[in-house]
Amino acid sequence: MENGMARGEIGAAERRKMPAVPRPHAPRPLLHRKRVLIPGLAVLLAMGYLGYVAFSGAAMYYLTVDELLARGAAAYGEDVRLSGKVLPDSVEDDPATNTLRFSIADKKNTTGISIPVVYSGVVPDAFKKDADVVLEGKLTTTGTFEADNLLVKCPSKYQARSDGGESADDEHRPEHHSGKGSK
């Protein structure tokens, strides 16, 4: 029983052609790992492509009227967001076809240049003459902007009214109802 060997087990490991101490497993060759590697790469590439497609459409920068017209012929047919102010005397609503036609210009309208817009769809409640809007669509070769989406920018609720009267937010202030306000 010397060295843990009993009953003729001397050299038993040699007879079985196995080392007395087990060797660590050798890494599997690449051919055996293909079952996991190829589908994993396919999933990773698909997720990357879907992320690119999703973010490229959402990362659209909006242009002003002057910036869009400065692009010239390159602007035609390109999906863009267009920002501007609705010209008050240009609004024409056709409820029968659910079509809204109006013109927009830069917010300060210093150049006097405007673009006619055609929008078919539900008009937001906040839309009014002289509103700030953001449009998503394409400029046609006729110079008309065909809008797919119409977004109305809301003015800041802390902005003072130009006529000096109370704003709509004034009636929600505590001092308005307590009698300690300006009335």
Contact map, one row per residue, 1 for C-alpha under 8 A:
111111000000000000000000000000000000000000000000000000000000000000000000000000000000000000000000000000000000000000000000000000000000000000000000000000000000000000000000000000000000000
111111000000000000000000000000000000000000000000000000000000000000000000000000000000000000000000000000000000000000000000000000000000000000000000000000000000000000000000000000000000000
111110000000000000000000000000000000000000000000000000000000000000000000000000000000000000000000000000000000000000000000000000000000000000000000000000000000000000000000000000000000000
111111000000000000000000000000000000000000000000000000000000000000000000000000000000000000000000000000000000000000000000000000000000000000000000000000000000000000000000000000000000000
111111111100000000000000000000000000000000000000000000000000000000000000000000000000000000000000000000000000000000000000000000000000000000000000000000000000000000000000000000000000000
110111111100000000000000000000000000000000000000000000000000000000000000000000000000000000000000000000000000000000000000000000000000000000000000000000000000000000000000000000000000000
000011111000000000000000000000000000000000000000000000000000000000000000000000000000000000000000000000000000000000000000000000000000000000000000000000000000000000000000000000000000000
000011111100000000000000000000000000000000000000000000000000000000000000000000000000000000000000000000000000000000000000000000000000000000000000000000000000000000000000000000000000000
000011111111000000000000000000000000000000000000000000000000000000000000000000000000000000000000000000000000000000000000000000000000000000000000000000000000000000000000000000000000000
000011011111000000000000000000000000000000000000000000000000000000000000000000000000000000000000000000000000000000000000000000000000000000000000000000000000000000000000000000000000000
000000001111111000000000000000000000000000000000000000000000000000000000000000000000000000000000000000000000000000000000000000000000000000000000000000000000000000000000000000000000000
000000001111111100000000000000000000000000000000000000000000000000000000000000000000000000000000000000000000000000000000000000000000000000000000000000000000000000000000000000000000000
000000000011111111110000000000000000000000000000000000000000000000000000000000000000000000000000000000000000000000000000000000000000000000000000000000000000000000000000000000000000000
000000000011111111100000000000000000000000000000000000000000000000000000000000000000000000000000000000000000000000000000000000000000000000000000000000000000000000000000000000000000000
000000000011111111000000000000000000000000000000000000000000000000000000000000000000000000000000000000000000000000000000000000000000000000000000000000000000000000000000000000000000000
000000000001111111000000000000000000000000000000000000000000000000000000000000000000000000000000000000000000000000000000000000000000000000000000000000000000000000000000000000000000000
000000000000111111100000000000000000000000000000000000000000000000000000000000000000000000000000000000000000000000000000000000000000000000000000000000000000000000000000000000000000000
000000000000111111110000000000000000000000000000000000000000000000000000000000000000000000000000000000000000000000000000000000000000000000000000000000000000000000000000000000000000000
000000000000110011111110000000000000000000000000000000000000000000000000000000000000000000000000000000000000000000000000000000000000000000000000000000000000000000000000000000000000000
000000000000100001111100000000000000000000000000000000000000000000000000000000000000000000000000000000000000000000000000000000000000000000000000000000000000000000000000000000000000000
000000000000000000111110000000000000000000000000000000000000000000000000000000000000000000000000000000000000000000000000000000000000000000000000000000000000000000000000000000000000000
000000000000000000111111000000000000000000000000000000000000000000000000000000000000000000000000000000000000000000000000000000000000000000000000000000000000000000000000000000000000000
000000000000000000101111100000000000000000000000000000000000000000000000000000000000000000000000000000000000000000000000000000000000000000000000000000000000000000000000000000000000000
000000000000000000000111110000000000000000000000000000000000000000000000000000000000000000000000000000000000000000000000000000000000000000000000000000000000000000000000000000000000000
000000000000000000000011111000000000000000000000000000000000000000000000000000000000000000000000000000000000000000000000000000000000000000000000000000000000000000000000000000000000000
000000000000000000000001111100000000000000000000000000000000000000000000000000000000000000000000000000000000000000000000000000000000000000000000000000000000000000000000000000000000000
000000000000000000000000111110000000000000000000000000000000000000000000000000000000000000000000000000000000000000000000000000000000000000000000000000000000000000000000000000000000000
000000000000000000000000011111011000000000000000000000000000000000000000000000000000000000000000000000000000000000000000000000000000000000000000000000000000000000000000000000000000000
000000000000000000000000001111111000000000000000000000000000000000000000000000000000000000000000000000000000000000000000000000000000000000000000000000000000000000000000000000000000000
000000000000000000000000000111111100000000000000000000000000000000000000000000000000000000000000000000000000000000000000000000000000000000000000000000000000000000000000000000000000000
000000000000000000000000000011111100000000000000000000000000000000000000000000000000000000000000000000000000000000000000000000000000000000000000000000000000000000000000000000000000000
000000000000000000000000000111111110000000000000000000000000000000000000000000000000000000000000000000000000000000000000000000000000000000000000000000000000000000000000000000000000000
000000000000000000000000000111111111100000000000000000000000000000000000000000000000000000000000000000000000000000000000000000000000000000000000000000000000000000000000000000000000000
000000000000000000000000000001111111110000000000000000000000000000000000000000000000000000000000000000000000000000000000000000000000000000000000000000000000000000000000000000000000000
000000000000000000000000000000011111111000000000000000000000000000000000000000000000000000000000000000000000000000000000000000000000000000000000000000000000000000000000000000000000000
000000000000000000000000000000001111111100000000000000000000000000000000000000000000000000000000000000000000000000000000000000000000000000000000000000000000000000000000000000000000000
000000000000000000000000000000001111111110000000000000000000000000000000000000000000000000000000000000000000000000000000000000000000000000000000000000000000000000000000000000000000000
000000000000000000000000000000000111111111000000000000000000000000000000000000000000000000000000000000000000000000000000000000000000000000000000000000000000000000000000000000000000000
000000000000000000000000000000000011111111100000000000000000000000000000000000000000000000000000000000000000000000000000000000000000000000000000000000000000000000000000000000000000000
000000000000000000000000000000000001111111110000000000000000000000000000000000000000000000000000000000000000000000000000000000000000000000000000000000000000000000000000000000000000000
000000000000000000000000000000000000111111111000000000000000000000000000000000000000000000000000000000000000000000000000000000000000000000000000000000000000000000000000000000000000000
000000000000000000000000000000000000011111111100000000000000000000000000000000000000000000000000000000000000000000000000000000000000000000000000000000000000000000000000000000000000000
000000000000000000000000000000000000001111111110000000000000000000000000000000000000000000000000000000000000000000000000000000000000000000000000000000000000000000000000000000000000000
000000000000000000000000000000000000000111111111000000000000000000000000000000000000000000000000000000000000000000000000000000000000000000000000000000000000000000000000000000000000000
000000000000000000000000000000000000000011111111100000000000000000000000000000000000000000000000000000000000000000000000000000000000000000000000000000000000000000000000000000000000000
000000000000000000000000000000000000000001111111110000000000000000000000000000000000000000000000000000000000000000000000000000000000000000000000000000000000000000000000000000000000000
000000000000000000000000000000000000000000111111111000000000000000000000000000000000000000000000000000000000000000000000000000000000000000000000000000000000000000000000000000000000000
000000000000000000000000000000000000000000011111111100000000000000000000000000000000000000000000000000000000000000000000000000000000000000000000000000000000000000000000000000000000000
000000000000000000000000000000000000000000001111111110000000000000000000000000000000000000000000000000000000000000000000000000000000000000000000000000000000000000000000000000000000000
000000000000000000000000000000000000000000000111111111000000000000000000000000000000000000000000000000000000000000000000000000000000000000000000000000000000000000000000000000000000000
000000000000000000000000000000000000000000000011111111100000000000000000000000000000000000000000000000000000000000000000000000000000000000000000000000000000000000000000000000000000000
000000000000000000000000000000000000000000000001111111110000000000000000000000000000000000000000000000000000000000000000000000000000000000000000000000000000000000000000000000000000000
000000000000000000000000000000000000000000000000111111111000000000000000000000000000000000000000000000000000000000000000000000000000000000000000000000000000000000000000000000000000000
000000000000000000000000000000000000000000000000011111111100000000000000000000000000000000000000000000000000000000000000000000000000000000000000000000000000000000000000000000000000000
000000000000000000000000000000000000000000000000001111111110000000000000000000000000000000000000000000000000000000000000000000000000000000000000000000000000000000000000000000000000000
000000000000000000000000000000000000000000000000000111111111000000000000000000000000000000000000000000000000000000000000000000000000000000000000000000000000000000000000000000000000000
000000000000000000000000000000000000000000000000000011111111000000000000000000000000000000000000000000000000000000000000000000000000000000000000000000000000000000000000000000000000000
000000000000000000000000000000000000000000000000000001111111000000000000000000000000000000000000000000000000000000000000000000000000000000000000000000000000000000000000000000000000000
000000000000000000000000000000000000000000000000000000111111100000000000000000000000000000000000000000000000000000000000000000000000000000000000000000000000000000000000000000000000000
000000000000000000000000000000000000000000000000000000011111110000000000000000011000000000000000000000000000000000000000000000000000000000000000000000000000000000000000000000000000000
000000000000000000000000000000000000000000000000000000000011111000000000000000011000000000000000000000000000000000000000000000000000000000000000000000000000000000000000000000000000000
000000000000000000000000000000000000000000000000000000000001111100000000000000011110000000000000000000000000000000000000000000000000010000000000000000000000000000000000000000000000000
000000000000000000000000000000000000000000000000000000000000111110110000000000011110000000000000000000000000000000000000000000000000000000000000000000000000000000000000000000000000000
000000000000000000000000000000000000000000000000000000000000011111110000000000000111000000000000000000000100000000000000000000000000000000000000000000000000000000000000000000000000000
000000000000000000000000000000000000000000000000000000000000001111111000000000000111000000000000000000011100000011100000000000000000000000000000000000000000000000000000000000000000000
000000000000000000000000000000000000000000000000000000000000000111111100000000000000000000000000000000000100000010000000000000000000000000000000000000000000000000000000000000000000000
000000000000000000000000000000000000000000000000000000000000001111111110000000000000000000000000000000000000000000000000000000000000000000000000000000000000000000000000000000000000000
000000000000000000000000000000000000000000000000000000000000001111111111001000000100000000000000000000000000000000000000000000000000000000000000000000000000000000000000000000000000000
000000000000000000000000000000000000000000000000000000000000000011111111001000000000000000000000000000000000000000000000000000000000000000000000000000000000000000000000000000000000000
000000000000000000000000000000000000000000000000000000000000000001111111000000000000000000000000000000000000000000000000000000000000000000000000000000000000000000000000000000000000000
000000000000000000000000000000000000000000000000000000000000000000111111111000000000000000000000000000000000000000000000000000000000000000000000000000000000000000000000000000000000000
000000000000000000000000000000000000000000000000000000000000000000011111111100000000000000000000000000000000000000000000000000000000000000000000000000000000000000000000000000000000000
000000000000000000000000000000000000000000000000000000000000000000000011111100000000000000000000000000000000000000000000000000000000000000000000000000000000000000000000000000000000000
000000000000000000000000000000000000000000000000000000000000000000000011111101000000000000000000000000000000000000000000000000000000000000000000000000000000000000000000000000000000000
000000000000000000000000000000000000000000000000000000000000000000011011111111000000000000000000000000000000000000000000000000000000000000100000000000000000000000000000000000000000000
000000000000000000000000000000000000000000000000000000000000000000000001111111000000000000000000000000000000000000000000000000000000000001111000000000000000000000000000000000000000000
000000000000000000000000000000000000000000000000000000000000000000000000001111100000000000000000000000000000000000000000000000000000000001111000000000000000000000000000000000000000000
000000000000000000000000000000000000000000000000000000000000000000000000011111110000000000000000000000000000000000000000000000000000000011100000000000000000000000000000000000000000000
000000000000000000000000000000000000000000000000000000000000000000000000000011111000000000000000000000000000000000000000000000000000000111000000000000000000000000000000000000000000000
000000000000000000000000000000000000000000000000000000000001111000000000000001111100000000000000000000000000000000000000000000000000000111000000000000000000000000000000000000000000000
000000000000000000000000000000000000000000000000000000000001111000000000000000111110000000000000000000000000000000000000000000000000011110000000000000000000000000000000000000000000000
000000000000000000000000000000000000000000000000000000000000011110010000000000011111000000000000000000000000000000000000000000000000011110000000000000000000000000000000000000000000000
000000000000000000000000000000000000000000000000000000000000011110000000000000001111100000000000000000000100000000000000000000000001111000000000000000000000000000000000000000000000000
000000000000000000000000000000000000000000000000000000000000000110000000000000000111110000000000000000011110000000000000000000000001110000000000000000000000000000000000000000000000000
000000000000000000000000000000000000000000000000000000000000000000000000000000000011111000000000000000011110000000000000000000000111100000000000000000000000000000000000000000000000000
000000000000000000000000000000000000000000000000000000000000000000000000000000000001111101100000000001111000000000000000000000001111100000000000000000000000000000000000000000000000000
000000000000000000000000000000000000000000000000000000000000000000000000000000000000111111100000000001111000000000000000000000001100000000000000000000000000000000000000000000000000000
000000000000000000000000000000000000000000000000000000000000000000000000000000000000011111100000000000000000000000000000000000001100000000000000000000000000000000000000000000000000000
000000000000000000000000000000000000000000000000000000000000000000000000000000000000001111100000000000000000000000000000000000001000000000000000000000000000000000000000000000000000000
000000000000000000000000000000000000000000000000000000000000000000000000000000000000011111110000000011100000000000000000000000000000000000000000000000000000000000000000000000000000000
000000000000000000000000000000000000000000000000000000000000000000000000000000000000011111111000000111100000000000000000000000001000000000000000000000000000000000000000000000000000000
000000000000000000000000000000000000000000000000000000000000000000000000000000000000000001111100000111000000000000000000000000000000000000000000000000000000000000000000000000000000000
000000000000000000000000000000000000000000000000000000000000000000000000000000000000000000111110011110000000000000000000000000000000000000000000000000000000000000000000000000000000000
000000000000000000000000000000000000000000000000000000000000000000000000000000000000000000011111111100000000000000000000000000000000000000000000000000000000000000000000000000000000000
000000000000000000000000000000000000000000000000000000000000000000000000000000000000000000001111111000000000000000000000000000000000000000000000000000000000000000000000000000000000000
000000000000000000000000000000000000000000000000000000000000000000000000000000000000000000000111111000000000000000000000000000000000000000000000000000000000000000000000000000000000000
000000000000000000000000000000000000000000000000000000000000000000000000000000000000000000000111111000000000000000000001000000000000000000000000000000000000000000000000000000000000000
000000000000000000000000000000000000000000000000000000000000000000000000000000000000000000001111111100000000000000000001110000000000000000000000000000000000000000000000000000000000000
000000000000000000000000000000000000000000000000000000000000000000000000000000000000000000001111111110000000000000000111100000000000000000000000000000000000000000000000000000000000000
000000000000000000000000000000000000000000000000000000000000000000000000000000000000000000111100011111000000000000000111001000000000000000000000000000000000000000000000000000000000000
000000000000000000000000000000000000000000000000000000000000000000000000000000000000000001111000001111100000000000011110000000000000000000000000000000000000000000000000000000000000000
000000000000000000000000000000000000000000000000000000000000000000000000000000000000011001110000000111110000000000011100000000000000000000000000000000000000000000000000000000000000000
000000000000000000000000000000000000000000000000000000000000000000000000000000000000011001100000000011111000000001111000000000000000000000000000000000000000000000000000000000000000000
000000000000000000000000000000000000000000000000000000000000000010000000000000000001111000000000000001111100000001111000000000000000000000000000000000000000000000000000000000000000000
000000000000000000000000000000000000000000000000000000000000000010000000000000000001111000000000000000111111100111100000000000000000000000000000000000000000000000000000000000000000000
000000000000000000000000000000000000000000000000000000000000000111000000000000000011100000000000000000011111110011000000000000000000000000000000000000000000000000000000000000000000000
000000000000000000000000000000000000000000000000000000000000000000000000000000000001100000000000000000001111100000000000000000000001000000000000000000000000000000000000000000000000000
000000000000000000000000000000000000000000000000000000000000000000000000000000000000000000000000000000001111110000000000000000000000000000000000000000000000000000000000000000000000000
000000000000000000000000000000000000000000000000000000000000000000000000000000000000000000000000000000001111111110000000000000000000000000000000000000000000000000000000000000000000000
000000000000000000000000000000000000000000000000000000000000000000000000000000000000000000000000000000000101111100000000000000000000000000000000000000000000000000000000000000000000000
000000000000000000000000000000000000000000000000000000000000000000000000000000000000000000000000000000000000111110000000000000000000000000000000000000000000000000000000000000000000000
000000000000000000000000000000000000000000000000000000000000000000000000000000000000000000000000000000001000111111000000000000000000000000000000000000000000000000000000000000000000000
000000000000000000000000000000000000000000000000000000000000000011000000000000000000000000000000000000001100101111100000000000000000000000000000000000000000000000000000000000000000000
000000000000000000000000000000000000000000000000000000000000000010000000000000000000000000000000000000111100000111110000000000000000000000000000000000000000000000000000000000000000000
000000000000000000000000000000000000000000000000000000000000000010000000000000000000000000000000000000111000000011111000000000000000000000000011100000000000000000000000000000000000000
000000000000000000000000000000000000000000000000000000000000000000000000000000000000000000000000000011110000000001111100000000000000000000000011100000000000000000000000000000000000000
000000000000000000000000000000000000000000000000000000000000000000000000000000000000000000000000000011110000000000111110000000000000000000000001111000000000000000000000000000000000000
000000000000000000000000000000000000000000000000000000000000000000000000000000000000000000000000001111000000000000011111000000000000000000000001111000000000000000000000000000000000000
000000000000000000000000000000000000000000000000000000000000000000000000000000000000000000000000001110000000000000001111100000000000000000000000011111000000000000000000000000000000000
000000000000000000000000000000000000000000000000000000000000000000000000000000000000000000000000111100000000000000000111110000000000000000000000001100000000000000000000000000000000000
000000000000000000000000000000000000000000000000000000000000000000000000000000000000000000000000011000000000000000000011111000000000000000000000000000000000000000000000000000000000000
000000000000000000000000000000000000000000000000000000000000000000000000000000000000000000000000010000000000000000000001111100000000000000000000000000000000000000000000000000000000000
000000000000000000000000000000000000000000000000000000000000000000000000000000000000000000000000000100000000000000000000111110100000000000000000000001000000000000000000000000000000000
000000000000000000000000000000000000000000000000000000000000000000000000000000000000000000000000000000000000000000000000011111100000000000000000000001110000000000000000000000000000000
000000000000000000000000000000000000000000000000000000000000000000000000000000000000000000000000000000000000000000000000001111100000000000000000000000000000000000000000000000000000000
000000000000000000000000000000000000000000000000000000000000000000000000000000000000000000000000000000000000000000000000000111110000000000000000000000010100000000000000000000000000000
000000000000000000000000000000000000000000000000000000000000000000000000000000000000000000000000000000000000000000000000001111111010000000000000000000010000000000000000000000000000000
000000000000000000000000000000000000000000000000000000000000000000000000000000000000000000000000000000000000000000000000000001111110000000000000000000000000000000000000000000000000000
000000000000000000000000000000000000000000000000000000000000000000000000000000000000011110100000000000000000000000000000000000111110000000000000000000000000000000000000000000000000000
000000000000000000000000000000000000000000000000000000000000000000000000000000000000111100000000000000000000000000000000000000011111000000000000000000000000000000000000000000000000000
000000000000000000000000000000000000000000000000000000000000000000000000000000000000110000000000000000000000000000000000000000111111100000000000000000011000000000000000000000000000000
000000000000000000000000000000000000000000000000000000000000000000000000000000000011110000000000000000000010000000000000000000000111110000000000000000011100000000000000000000000000000
000000000000000000000000000000000000000000000000000000000000000000000000000000000011110000000000000000000000000000000000000000000011111000000000000001111000000000000000000000000000000
000000000000000000000000000000000000000000000000000000000000010000000000000000001111000000000000000000000000000000000000000000000001111100000000000001111000000000000000000000000000000
000000000000000000000000000000000000000000000000000000000000000000000000000000001110000000000000000000000000000000000000000000000000111110000000001111100000000000000000000000000000000
000000000000000000000000000000000000000000000000000000000000000000000000000000111100000000000000000000000000000000000000000000000000011111000000001111000000000000000000000000000000000
000000000000000000000000000000000000000000000000000000000000000000000000000001111100000000000000000000000000000000000000000000000000001111100000111110000000000000000000000000000000000
000000000000000000000000000000000000000000000000000000000000000000000000000111110000000000000000000000000000000000000000000000000000000111110000111000000000000000000000000000000000000
000000000000000000000000000000000000000000000000000000000000000000000000001111000000000000000000000000000000000000000000000000000000000011111011110000000000000000000000000000000000000
000000000000000000000000000000000000000000000000000000000000000000000000000110000000000000000000000000000000000000000000000000000000000001111111110000000000000000000000000000000000000
000000000000000000000000000000000000000000000000000000000000000000000000000110000000000000000000000000000000000000000000000000000000000000111111000000000000000000000000000000000000000
000000000000000000000000000000000000000000000000000000000000000000000000000000000000000000000000000000000000000000000000000000000000000000011111000000000000000000000000000000000000000
000000000000000000000000000000000000000000000000000000000000000000000000000000000000000000000000000000000000000000110000000000000000000000111111100000000000000000000000000000000000000
000000000000000000000000000000000000000000000000000000000000000000000000000000000000000000000000000000000000000000111100000000000000000000111111110000000000000000000000000000000000000
000000000000000000000000000000000000000000000000000000000000000000000000000000000000000000000000000000000000000000111100000000000000000011110011111000000000000000000000000000000000000
000000000000000000000000000000000000000000000000000000000000000000000000000000000000000000000000000000000000000000001110000000000000000011110001111100000000000000000000000000000000000
000000000000000000000000000000000000000000000000000000000000000000000000000000000000000000000000000000000000000000001111000000000000001111000000111111000000000000000000000000000000000
000000000000000000000000000000000000000000000000000000000000000000000000000000000000000000000000000000000000000000000011000000000000001110000000011111000000000000000000000000000000000
000000000000000000000000000000000000000000000000000000000000000000000000000000000000000000000000000000000000000000000010000000000000001110000000001111100000000000000000000000000000000
000000000000000000000000000000000000000000000000000000000000000000000000000000000000000000000000000000000000000000000010001100000000111100000000001111110000000000000000000000000000000
000000000000000000000000000000000000000000000000000000000000000000000000000000000000000000000000000000000000000000000000000100000000111000000000000011111000000000000000000000000000000
000000000000000000000000000000000000000000000000000000000000000000000000000000000000000000000000000000000000000000000000000101100011110000000000000001111100000000000000000000000000000
000000000000000000000000000000000000000000000000000000000000000000000000000000000000000000000000000000000000000000000000000000000011110000000000000000111110000000000000000000000000000
000000000000000000000000000000000000000000000000000000000000000000000000000000000000000000000000000000000000000000000000000001000001000000000000000000011111000000000000000000000000000
000000000000000000000000000000000000000000000000000000000000000000000000000000000000000000000000000000000000000000000000000000000000000000000000000000001111101000000000000000000000000
000000000000000000000000000000000000000000000000000000000000000000000000000000000000000000000000000000000000000000000000000000000000000000000000000000000111111000000000000000000000000
000000000000000000000000000000000000000000000000000000000000000000000000000000000000000000000000000000000000000000000000000000000000000000000000000000000011111000000000100000000000000
000000000000000000000000000000000000000000000000000000000000000000000000000000000000000000000000000000000000000000000000000000000000000000000000000000000001111100000000000000000000000
000000000000000000000000000000000000000000000000000000000000000000000000000000000000000000000000000000000000000000000000000000000000000000000000000000000011111110000000000000000000000
000000000000000000000000000000000000000000000000000000000000000000000000000000000000000000000000000000000000000000000000000000000000000000000000000000000000011111010010000000000000000
000000000000000000000000000000000000000000000000000000000000000000000000000000000000000000000000000000000000000000000000000000000000000000000000000000000000001111111110000000000000000
000000000000000000000000000000000000000000000000000000000000000000000000000000000000000000000000000000000000000000000000000000000000000000000000000000000000000111111000000000000000000
000000000000000000000000000000000000000000000000000000000000000000000000000000000000000000000000000000000000000000000000000000000000000000000000000000000000000011111000000000000000000
000000000000000000000000000000000000000000000000000000000000000000000000000000000000000000000000000000000000000000000000000000000000000000000000000000000000000111111100000000000000000
000000000000000000000000000000000000000000000000000000000000000000000000000000000000000000000000000000000000000000000000000000000000000000000000000000000000000011111110000000000000000
000000000000000000000000000000000000000000000000000000000000000000000000000000000000000000000000000000000000000000000000000000000000000000000000000000000000000010011111110000000000000
000000000000000000000000000000000000000000000000000000000000000000000000000000000000000000000000000000000000000000000000000000000000000000000000000000000000000110001111111000000000000
000000000000000000000000000000000000000000000000000000000000000000000000000000000000000000000000000000000000000000000000000000000000000000000000000000000000000000000111111100000000000
000000000000000000000000000000000000000000000000000000000000000000000000000000000000000000000000000000000000000000000000000000000000000000000000000000000000100000000111111110000000000
000000000000000000000000000000000000000000000000000000000000000000000000000000000000000000000000000000000000000000000000000000000000000000000000000000000000000000000111111110010000000
000000000000000000000000000000000000000000000000000000000000000000000000000000000000000000000000000000000000000000000000000000000000000000000000000000000000000000000011111110011000000
000000000000000000000000000000000000000000000000000000000000000000000000000000000000000000000000000000000000000000000000000000000000000000000000000000000000000000000001111111011000000
000000000000000000000000000000000000000000000000000000000000000000000000000000000000000000000000000000000000000000000000000000000000000000000000000000000000000000000000111111111000000
000000000000000000000000000000000000000000000000000000000000000000000000000000000000000000000000000000000000000000000000000000000000000000000000000000000000000000000000000111111100000
000000000000000000000000000000000000000000000000000000000000000000000000000000000000000000000000000000000000000000000000000000000000000000000000000000000000000000000000000011111111100
000000000000000000000000000000000000000000000000000000000000000000000000000000000000000000000000000000000000000000000000000000000000000000000000000000000000000000000000011111111111111
000000000000000000000000000000000000000000000000000000000000000000000000000000000000000000000000000000000000000000000000000000000000000000000000000000000000000000000000001111111111100
000000000000000000000000000000000000000000000000000000000000000000000000000000000000000000000000000000000000000000000000000000000000000000000000000000000000000000000000000001111111100
000000000000000000000000000000000000000000000000000000000000000000000000000000000000000000000000000000000000000000000000000000000000000000000000000000000000000000000000000000111111101
000000000000000000000000000000000000000000000000000000000000000000000000000000000000000000000000000000000000000000000000000000000000000000000000000000000000000000000000000000111111111
000000000000000000000000000000000000000000000000000000000000000000000000000000000000000000000000000000000000000000000000000000000000000000000000000000000000000000000000000000111111111
000000000000000000000000000000000000000000000000000000000000000000000000000000000000000000000000000000000000000000000000000000000000000000000000000000000000000000000000000000010001111
000000000000000000000000000000000000000000000000000000000000000000000000000000000000000000000000000000000000000000000000000000000000000000000000000000000000000000000000000000010011111
